[in-house]
Amino acid sequence: MAVLLALFIGACISSHSCANTTTPPSGGPKDTLPPVLLKVTPEAGATGFPVMEGKITLLYNEYTVVKTPTEILLSPPTRRKPVAKVKGKNIIVTFQDTLKEDQTYTIDFGEALADNNEGNPAPRLVYPFSTGETLDSLYFTGRVIDSKTLSPVKGALVAAYIDQSDSACFNTLPDAVVKSDDWGFFAMRNLRDTTYRVYVYSDKDTDFKYNPDEDEVGFLDSLFTPEYAVNDSIFELKPFNMKDTLLCAARVPMVTLLTFKELQSVQYLQNSGRVSERQGFLKFSAADVQINSLEFVGIPDSSVILQYNMTRDSIDFWINTDYRLDDSLLVRLNYLKTDSTGVLAPADESISLAVKKQEETAAPPRQPNAKQDAGPDTVFKLTVNAANETVEQLGISISSPSPIIGIVRDSISITATNPKGQQSVIGYTIKQDSTDIRRYIVRPKEDLIKGFEYELKLPEGTFTNLDQLPNAPASAKFQIPQAEELSTLNLVLTNVSDRYIVELTDENGSAVLRTYHVDNDGTYPFPYLKAGKYQVRITYDKNRNGYTDTGNLLERKQPETVRFYEIAPGNRLLDIPESAEIEQTIDIREVFR
């Protein structure tokens, strides 16, 4: 017996079959398989579905959970969303609102469902059914793209309306909806044989209505009538793995929707104020305000300096008088204001503007060596910007907090110092910026030379501001970058038939490095570039206002057209090496074809 016991113990030591009470079992390989749908009740495509208290049951081969309920999308939507609950291996969908009579619906489950153990998502299921005797079967596909970046927009709500009025997307629920996927692609299914007006909006408050204060929006220029019927063999209607680049990119959209953030179109005086005795502002709710008359009571028109911002939805004003102004300033304004019917009509407003008094605060205890009160300002400070990389293109910027009313041009000087330390004075031009009356641009008359050091000097009193104060002395040093590893990109633009904005951006298109406003064919240099990847963004500046205009839904106005130059189809990255001079020809007509 002792021999048998010894043999048993030895076998356990040498064998993997004996239990180990200190090491947990491995549990086998990880489950990577998605849940399998075994049965749907009623079957997909069912007709005669009850308008009240109907339910849909999905039976899976394993325990499945509703991981992201917000992914479940009913089309057309109801005011209250369907509810999906787990019961054993079933997912049961019920409806909180009464469904419409004789209406085809689809439920898109997206990636809402996943297995209970490992979270493997269930394959996407789009389930159609009808409360009538027939099932509508038409479809169309499309792609949603951001109008500025031309990148796909994920999760945008594409909405189709049989009601063709302009107010439909603001006030009523759509007749069909679908959300764009990771690639901005969508397939809207089981539509009627009728004509739709198609919109897309971000629907940030998830109420299935367009909110212009929060949502980006887009629209098809014309009405759309679907022509093709749903079929299992149609490539674009199959479920896709969003990580499968080749298959996802191969889908062909029937339409393209460009999204944009709409500027407010209802015009009214939104805000006004007086930030100092001689400076104030008027802020309007919408761009391109039309001012018929603007009177500062008791102030001569010649003493008022006005400046609109770029989009003409705001006016800054300054008052140039040699006497003290009253604490309250009366402004009379006549402008085009949106009336109760939504129409622009002349309106009169009187605005009383008072200087905002600074809140009094308790003075801190004075220290033995505390600096004594210096009294009122005797000079003002200028901001001078002379960036080495852009000084040749943009010049030297001189900015003042308030308008300049006098310049002693002979006081301005630019000196050049060569590598031997020899100095010379070079000529310059100075011009007020067309977009900001408080800014001036100084440009050397001579070509700047590598290896030379330059300095702009502005002695005290060169500029006089609105308060009759001289500027404090200011200066800026600059030189042409000399690093040997820097490169130059020369864009040769051909077939330029109108005004375009040409921008060189970083690899992601988020930072603009240099800009040209182009009217003619020519070579446009982008010097002093570090090695890396860049993009060329080109905007058709149709109204020639110098910036990219957004769209307007009610006016059926699309945003200005933006294109990225592509080196090859699908590749818009320019790879700039070190110490290179690259010439790239771009046919503008071909880019905007």
C-alpha positions in Angstrom: 0.0 0.0 0.0 2.8 2.4 0.9 4.4 1.6 -2.5 1.2 2.5 -4.3 0.9 5.8 -2.4 4.4 6.8 -3.3 3.8 6.0 -7.0 0.6 8.2 -6.9 2.4 11.2 -5.4 5.3 10.9 -7.9 2.9 10.8 -10.7 1.1 13.9 -9.5 4.4 15.8 -9.3 5.4 14.9 -12.8 1.9 15.1 -14.4 -0.1 18.1 -15.6 -3.3 16.2 -15.1 -3.3 16.5 -11.3 -5.1 19.6 -9.8 -3.0 22.6 -8.8 -4.7 24.4 -6.0 -2.5 27.5 -6.3 -2.7 28.3 -10.0 -6.1 29.3 -11.6 -7.2 27.6 -14.8 -6.3 29.4 -18.0 -9.9 29.6 -19.2 -9.1 28.9 -22.8 -8.7 31.3 -25.7 -10.4 34.7 -25.7 -13.8 34.9 -27.4 -13.6 37.1 -30.4 -16.7 36.0 -32.2 -19.6 38.4 -32.5 -23.1 37.3 -31.5 -25.0 35.4 -34.2 -28.6 36.4 -34.9 -30.8 33.3 -35.0 -34.2 34.6 -35.5 -36.2 37.9 -35.8 -39.9 38.1 -34.9 -41.7 39.3 -37.0 -39.4 38.6 -39.9 -37.7 41.5 -41.7 -39.9 43.1 -44.2 -43.1 42.3 -42.3 -46.3 44.1 -43.2 -49.4 44.8 -41.1 -47.3 45.7 -38.1 -49.5 47.1 -35.3 -49.4 50.8 -34.8 -49.8 50.4 -31.0 -48.1 47.9 -28.6 -46.1 46.3 -31.4 -42.7 44.6 -30.5 -39.7 43.2 -32.3 -37.7 40.3 -30.9 -34.1 39.5 -31.8 -32.9 36.0 -30.7 -29.1 35.6 -30.5 -27.0 32.5 -30.0 -25.5 34.0 -26.8 -26.3 36.5 -24.1 -26.3 39.9 -25.8 -26.6 43.4 -24.3 -27.7 46.9 -25.4 -24.3 48.5 -25.1 -25.1 51.9 -26.6 -28.9 52.6 -26.8 -28.3 55.9 -28.6 -27.1 54.0 -31.7 -30.6 52.6 -32.3 -32.3 54.8 -34.9 -35.9 54.5 -36.0 -36.8 56.0 -39.4 -39.0 58.0 -39.7 -38.4 59.0 -36.1 -41.1 59.3 -33.4 -41.1 61.9 -30.7 -40.1 59.3 -28.1 -37.4 56.8 -29.1 -38.0 53.0 -29.1 -36.8 51.1 -26.1 -34.6 47.9 -26.3 -34.5 45.6 -23.4 -32.7 42.3 -22.7 -34.6 39.2 -21.8 -32.4 36.1 -21.7 -30.8 35.8 -25.1 -33.5 38.0 -26.7 -33.4 41.7 -27.4 -37.0 43.0 -27.3 -37.8 46.4 -28.9 -41.0 48.2 -28.0 -42.4 51.6 -29.1 -43.4 54.4 -26.8 -45.4 56.4 -29.4 -48.2 55.3 -31.7 -46.8 54.5 -35.2 -48.3 56.0 -38.4 -50.8 54.1 -40.4 -49.6 52.7 -43.8 -46.0 53.7 -43.1 -42.7 51.8 -43.8 -40.2 52.0 -41.0 -36.6 50.9 -40.5 -34.7 50.3 -37.3 -30.9 50.7 -37.7 -29.2 49.1 -34.7 -25.8 50.4 -35.7 -23.2 49.2 -33.1 -25.7 49.2 -30.3 -25.6 45.5 -29.5 -22.7 43.4 -28.2 -22.1 40.1 -26.5 -22.3 40.1 -22.7 -18.8 38.6 -22.0 -16.2 40.2 -24.3 -18.2 43.1 -25.8 -17.9 41.9 -29.3 -20.3 44.1 -31.4 -23.1 42.3 -33.2 -23.1 42.8 -37.0 -25.1 45.8 -38.0 -28.7 45.1 -38.6 -31.2 47.3 -40.5 -34.7 45.9 -39.9 -37.5 47.1 -42.2 -41.3 46.7 -41.5 -44.5 48.3 -42.5 -47.8 49.2 -40.7 -49.5 48.9 -44.1 -50.0 46.2 -46.6 -46.8 47.0 -48.7 -43.2 47.8 -47.9 -41.6 50.8 -49.5 -38.3 49.7 -51.1 -36.4 52.6 -52.7 -33.0 53.9 -51.5 -30.2 56.3 -52.2 -26.7 56.7 -50.9 -24.4 59.7 -50.2 -21.5 61.1 -48.4 -21.3 63.9 -45.8 -18.2 66.1 -45.9 -17.1 69.2 -43.9 -17.0 72.1 -46.3 -13.8 73.6 -45.0 -11.6 70.6 -44.3 -13.3 68.2 -46.9 -13.0 65.5 -44.2 -15.8 63.0 -43.7 -18.4 63.8 -41.0 -19.2 61.0 -38.7 -22.6 60.7 -37.0 -24.4 63.5 -38.9 -28.1 63.1 -39.3 -29.3 62.9 -42.9 -33.0 63.9 -43.0 -35.4 63.6 -45.9 -38.7 65.6 -46.0 -41.7 65.2 -48.2 -42.8 68.7 -47.0 -40.7 71.0 -49.2 -41.3 74.2 -47.3 -38.2 76.0 -45.9 -39.4 75.7 -42.4 -39.8 71.9 -42.4 -36.4 71.0 -40.9 -36.9 73.6 -38.1 -40.4 72.5 -37.1 -41.3 69.0 -38.1 -39.9 65.5 -37.8 -38.3 64.1 -41.0 -40.0 61.5 -43.2 -36.8 59.4 -43.2 -33.4 59.6 -41.4 -30.1 57.9 -41.3 -26.7 58.6 -39.7 -23.4 58.9 -41.6 -20.7 56.3 -40.6 -17.0 56.8 -39.9 -16.4 57.5 -43.5 -19.2 60.0 -43.8 -21.1 57.5 -45.9 -24.8 56.8 -45.6 -27.5 54.6 -47.2 -31.1 55.8 -46.7 -33.4 52.8 -47.3 -37.0 51.8 -47.8 -38.2 55.1 -49.1 -41.4 56.0 -50.9 -41.6 56.7 -54.6 -41.9 60.4 -54.1 -39.8 63.6 -54.1 -37.8 64.6 -51.0 -36.0 67.7 -49.9 -32.7 66.4 -48.2 -30.8 68.1 -45.4 -28.0 67.0 -43.1 -27.4 68.5 -39.6 -25.4 67.5 -36.5 -28.6 67.3 -34.3 -26.6 68.0 -31.1 -29.8 68.0 -29.0 -31.1 64.8 -30.6 -34.6 66.1 -31.3 -34.5 65.4 -35.0 -34.8 69.2 -35.8 -32.3 71.7 -37.1 -31.1 74.1 -34.4 -29.1 76.9 -36.2 -27.6 78.1 -32.9 -25.9 74.7 -32.3 -25.9 72.6 -35.4 -23.8 72.4 -38.5 -26.0 72.0 -41.6 -26.0 71.1 -45.3 -28.5 70.6 -48.0 -29.0 69.3 -51.6 -29.5 72.1 -54.0 -32.4 70.5 -55.7 -35.2 68.1 -54.9 -34.4 64.4 -54.9 -36.5 61.4 -56.1 -35.0 58.0 -55.4 -35.0 55.6 -58.3 -33.4 52.3 -57.2 -34.9 49.5 -55.1 -33.2 47.8 -52.1 -31.5 44.5 -53.1 -29.2 42.2 -51.1 -26.7 42.2 -53.9 -26.1 46.0 -53.9 -22.5 46.6 -52.6 -23.2 49.9 -50.9 -26.1 48.4 -48.8 -24.0 45.6 -47.2 -22.7 45.9 -43.6 -19.1 47.2 -43.5 -16.3 46.9 -41.0 -15.2 50.6 -40.6 -11.6 49.5 -40.3 -11.7 47.9 -43.8 -10.3 50.8 -45.7 -10.4 49.3 -49.2 -14.0 48.2 -49.0 -15.3 51.3 -47.3 -13.5 53.6 -49.8 -14.9 51.7 -52.7 -18.5 52.6 -52.0 -19.8 55.1 -54.6 -22.2 57.8 -53.2 -25.1 59.1 -55.3 -25.0 62.6 -53.7 -22.6 64.7 -51.6 -23.7 66.9 -48.8 -21.4 69.7 -47.5 -21.8 70.8 -43.9 -21.2 74.3 -42.6 -21.9 76.4 -39.6 -24.5 78.9 -40.7 -24.2 82.6 -39.8 -27.3 84.0 -38.1 -29.7 85.4 -40.6 -32.1 87.2 -38.3 -30.7 90.8 -38.1 -31.0 92.9 -35.0 -28.8 95.0 -32.7 -27.4 92.3 -30.4 -25.1 94.3 -28.1 -23.5 97.7 -27.7 -21.1 99.4 -25.3 -18.6 102.0 -24.5 -15.3 100.7 -23.3 -13.7 104.1 -22.6 -14.5 107.8 -23.0 -13.7 107.8 -26.7 -14.2 104.2 -27.8 -17.3 101.9 -28.1 -18.9 99.3 -30.3 -22.2 98.1 -31.9 -22.6 94.4 -32.3 -25.3 92.9 -34.7 -26.7 89.4 -34.8 -26.0 88.7 -38.4 -23.3 89.5 -41.0 -23.5 92.2 -43.7 -25.6 94.6 -41.7 -26.9 97.5 -43.8 -26.6 100.8 -42.0 -28.7 103.6 -43.5 -27.6 106.3 -41.0 -25.6 106.5 -37.8 -25.6 109.7 -35.7 -23.6 110.5 -32.6 -25.7 113.2 -31.1 -23.7 116.4 -30.5 -20.6 115.0 -32.2 -19.6 116.2 -35.7 -19.4 113.4 -38.3 -15.8 114.4 -39.1 -14.8 113.5 -35.5 -16.2 110.0 -35.6 -13.9 107.1 -36.8 -15.7 103.9 -37.7 -14.4 100.4 -38.5 -16.4 97.3 -39.6 -15.0 93.9 -38.9 -14.4 91.4 -41.7 -17.9 89.9 -41.8 -19.6 93.3 -41.2 -21.5 92.2 -38.2 -19.8 94.6 -35.8 -18.7 98.3 -35.8 -16.0 99.7 -33.5 -16.1 103.5 -33.2 -13.7 106.1 -31.8 -14.4 109.8 -31.2 -11.7 112.3 -32.0 -12.4 115.6 -30.2 -10.2 118.0 -28.2 -12.8 118.3 -25.4 -14.0 115.9 -22.8 -17.1 113.8 -23.7 -20.2 113.4 -21.5 -20.5 110.3 -19.4 -23.6 109.3 -21.5 -23.4 109.3 -25.3 -26.6 109.1 -27.4 -26.4 107.2 -30.7 -29.2 107.2 -33.2 -29.2 104.3 -35.7 -31.3 103.4 -38.8 -30.6 100.0 -40.3 -32.2 97.0 -41.9 -33.7 94.9 -39.1 -35.6 91.6 -39.4 -39.3 92.3 -38.6 -41.9 89.9 -37.2 -42.6 88.5 -40.6 -38.9 87.6 -41.2 -38.3 90.5 -43.7 -35.6 93.1 -43.5 -37.1 96.6 -43.0 -35.7 100.0 -42.0 -35.8 100.4 -38.2 -34.8 103.3 -35.9 -33.1 102.8 -32.6 -31.7 105.2 -30.0 -28.9 103.9 -27.8 -27.6 105.6 -24.7 -24.0 104.5 -24.1 -22.3 105.2 -20.7 -18.7 104.7 -19.8 -18.6 101.6 -17.5 -17.2 102.6 -14.1 -14.5 100.4 -12.7 -15.4 98.6 -9.5 -13.6 100.1 -6.5 -11.5 97.7 -4.6 -9.7 98.0 -1.3 -6.2 99.3 -1.7 -3.5 96.9 -0.4 -1.3 98.1 2.4 1.6 100.3 1.1 5.0 98.7 1.4 8.0 100.8 2.5 9.6 100.7 -1.0 6.3 100.7 -3.0 6.5 102.5 -6.3 4.6 105.8 -6.1 1.6 106.4 -8.3 3.0 107.5 -11.7 -0.1 109.5 -12.6 -1.8 109.5 -16.0 -0.2 107.9 -19.1 2.2 110.1 -21.0 2.9 107.6 -23.9 1.2 104.6 -25.4 2.8 101.3 -26.5 2.9 100.0 -30.0 3.0 96.3 -31.0 5.6 95.6 -33.6 5.8 92.2 -35.4 8.6 91.3 -37.8 8.7 87.5 -38.2 11.8 86.3 -40.0 10.0 83.7 -42.0 7.2 86.0 -43.3 8.7 89.5 -43.3 9.3 89.3 -47.1 5.7 88.4 -47.8 3.8 90.2 -45.0 6.1 93.1 -44.2 6.5 94.5 -40.6 3.2 95.0 -38.7 2.8 98.0 -36.4 -0.4 98.0 -34.3 -1.8 100.5 -31.9 -4.6 100.1 -29.3 -6.5 103.0 -30.8 -6.5 104.9 -34.1 -3.4 106.9 -35.1 -4.1 110.5 -36.0 -0.6 111.6 -36.8 2.7 110.1 -38.2 6.1 111.7 -38.5 7.3 109.5 -41.3 10.9 110.9 -41.3 11.3 109.5 -37.8 10.9 105.9 -39.0 14.2 104.2 -40.0 15.4 100.8 -41.2 19.1 100.0 -40.9 20.9 97.1 -42.5 24.1 95.7 -41.1 26.2 93.4 -43.3 28.4 90.6 -42.0 31.3 93.0 -41.7 29.4 95.2 -39.3 28.9 98.0 -41.9 25.5 99.8 -41.6 23.3 101.5 -44.2 19.9 103.0 -44.2 17.3 101.5 -46.6 14.1 103.0 -47.8 10.6 101.8 -46.9 6.9 102.2 -47.6 4.2 102.4 -45.0 0.5 101.8 -45.6 -2.5 101.5 -43.4 -4.0 98.0 -43.2 -7.2 97.7 -45.2 -8.8 95.5 -42.6 -7.7 97.3 -39.4 -7.3 101.0 -39.3 -5.1 100.7 -36.1 -2.5 98.7 -38.0 0.2 99.8 -40.4 2.4 97.7 -42.7 6.0 98.7 -43.3 7.9 97.1 -46.2 11.6 97.6 -47.1 12.0 99.0 -50.7 15.1 96.8 -51.2 15.3 93.0 -51.4 16.4 91.6 -48.1 19.8 89.8 -48.2 20.8 86.6 -46.4 23.5 87.3 -43.8 22.4 90.9 -43.2 20.7 92.0 -39.9 17.9 94.6 -40.1 16.4 96.8 -37.5 13.3 99.0 -37.6 13.3 101.9 -35.1 10.3 104.0 -34.1 11.4 106.8 -31.8 9.1 108.4 -29.2 6.6 110.7 -31.0 6.7 108.9 -34.4 3.0 108.2 -33.9 0.3 110.2 -32.1 -2.9 108.4 -31.0 -6.5 109.5 -30.4 -5.7 110.8 -26.9 -2.9 113.0 -28.3 -0.3 110.8 -26.7 3.0 110.0 -28.4 4.2 106.4 -28.8 6.9 105.0 -26.5 10.1 104.1 -28.4 9.8 100.8 -30.2 12.0 98.6 -32.4 12.2 95.2 -34.1 15.1 93.2 -35.4 14.8 90.7 -38.2 16.8 88.9 -40.8 16.3 86.3 -43.6 16.4 82.8 -42.1 19.8 81.2 -43.0 19.4 77.6 -41.8 20.6 75.4 -44.7 18.0 72.8 -44.0 15.1 75.1 -44.9 13.3 74.7 -48.2 11.2 76.6 -50.7 8.0 75.6 -52.4 7.1 77.5 -55.6 3.5 77.1 -56.7 3.1 77.7 -60.4 -0.6 78.5 -60.8 -2.2 78.3 -64.3 -5.7 78.9 -65.7 -6.6 81.4 -63.0 -9.8 82.9 -64.2 -11.1 84.6 -61.0 -10.1 85.3 -57.4 -8.8 82.5 -55.3 -7.4 82.2 -51.8 -4.3 79.9 -51.8 -3.1 78.7 -48.4 -0.3 76.5 -47.3 -1.3 74.5 -44.2 0.3 72.0 -42.0 -0.2 68.3 -42.4 -3.6 68.3 -40.7 -4.9 71.4 -42.5 -5.5 73.1 -39.1 -2.7 75.8 -39.1 -2.3 78.2 -42.0 1.4 79.0 -42.6 1.1 81.5 -45.6 -1.7 82.9 -47.7 -1.9 84.4 -51.2 -5.0 86.1 -52.7 -4.6 85.2 -56.4 -6.1 86.9 -59.4 -3.7 85.8 -62.2 -1.4 83.1 -63.4 2.0 83.2 -61.8 4.6 81.7 -59.5 3.9 82.1 -55.8 6.8 81.3 -53.4 6.5 79.7 -50.0 10.1 80.0 -48.6 11.8 78.9 -45.4 9.9 75.7 -44.8 11.0 73.0 -42.5 11.1 69.5 -43.8 7.7 67.9 -43.4 4.3 67.3 -44.9 2.1 70.2 -46.1 -1.3 70.7 -47.8 -2.3 73.4 -50.3 -5.9 74.6 -49.7 -7.6 76.7 -52.5 -10.8 78.6 -52.0 -12.9 80.0 -54.8 -13.4 83.6 -53.4 -16.3 84.3 -55.7 -17.4 87.6 -54.0 -13.7 88.6 -53.7 -14.0 89.6 -50.0 -10.8 87.9 -48.9 -12.3 85.1 -46.7 -14.2 81.9 -47.1 -18.0 82.5 -46.9 -20.2 80.1 -45.2 -23.6 79.0 -46.5 -27.1 80.1 -45.8 -30.0 77.5 -45.6 -33.0 79.8 -46.2 -31.3 81.6 -49.0 -30.3 78.2 -50.5 -26.7 79.4 -50.6 -23.9 76.8 -50.4 -20.6 77.7 -48.8 -17.8 78.9 -51.0 -16.0 76.0 -52.7 -12.9 74.7 -51.1 -10.5 72.2 -52.7 -7.2 70.6 -51.6 -4.6 70.1 -54.3 -4.0 66.4 -54.7 -0.5 65.1 -55.7 -2.3 61.9 -56.8 -5.9 60.7 -56.4 -6.6 60.6 -52.6 -3.2 62.0 -51.6 -3.1 65.7 -50.8 0.1 65.8 -48.8 3.2 67.5 -50.2 6.3 66.0 -48.7 9.0 68.7 -48.5 12.6 67.4 -47.8 15.4 69.4 -46.3 17.4 72.0 -48.3 15.2 71.7 -51.4 13.6 74.1 -53.9 10.5 72.5 -55.3 8.3 73.7 -58.1 4.7 72.4 -58.2 2.4 73.4 -61.1 -1.3 73.5 -60.2 -4.0 73.9 -62.9 -6.7 75.8 -61.1 -9.3 74.9 -63.7 -8.5 71.2 -63.3 -8.7 71.5 -59.4 -12.2 73.0 -59.6 -13.5 70.9 -62.4 
